Structure formats: C-alpha cells, structure tokens
Amino acid sequence: MGKLIFFIVGMIAGGLVTLVILCCLQINRINEYESLIRKLKEQKTP
C-alpha cells in the first residue's frame, strides 16, 4: 500500500514539474515570436 501511495505522489509531482517546464518554454517561444513581429514592423515602417 505504501509503494502505491509513493507511486501516485511521484506521478503527480512529476506531472506538475513537467507542466511548469513546458509552460515556461511556451512563454519563451511566444516572446521570441513577438520580438520578431516587432522587428519586422519596424523594418516595414519608413
């Protein structure tokens, strides 16, 4: 019974850590796209 509880807690903790890491990577990607869009708009405007 104790092994099952540790397994479930480990799966939940691992899932949460993975979720946080993936969210941080997605936010970083969005920031890169926004900076690229800003740079292209500045080049387009005389």
C-alpha positions in Angstrom: 0.0 0.0 0.0 2.9 2.4 0.8 4.5 1.8 -2.5 1.3 2.6 -4.3 1.0 5.9 -2.5 4.6 6.8 -3.3 4.0 5.9 -6.9 0.9 8.1 -7.1 2.5 11.0 -5.4 5.6 10.7 -7.6 3.4 10.7 -10.8 1.5 13.8 -9.6 4.7 15.6 -8.7 6.4 14.6 -11.9 3.4 15.7 -14.0 3.3 19.1 -12.3 7.0 19.7 -12.8 6.7 18.7 -16.4 3.7 21.0 -16.9 5.6 24.0 -15.4 8.6 23.4 -17.6 6.5 23.1 -20.8 4.6 26.3 -19.9 7.8 28.2 -19.4 9.1 27.0 -22.8 5.9 28.0 -24.5 6.0 31.5 -22.9 9.6 31.9 -24.1 8.6 30.9 -27.7 5.7 33.4 -27.7 8.1 36.2 -26.6 10.5 35.3 -29.4 7.7 35.5 -32.0 6.5 38.9 -30.6 10.0 40.3 -30.8 10.3 39.0 -34.4 7.0 40.7 -35.3 8.1 44.0 -33.7 11.4 43.9 -35.7 9.6 43.2 -39.0 7.1 46.0 -38.3 10.0 48.4 -37.7 11.7 47.5 -40.9 8.4 47.9 -42.8 7.7 51.4 -41.5 9.9 54.0 -43.1 
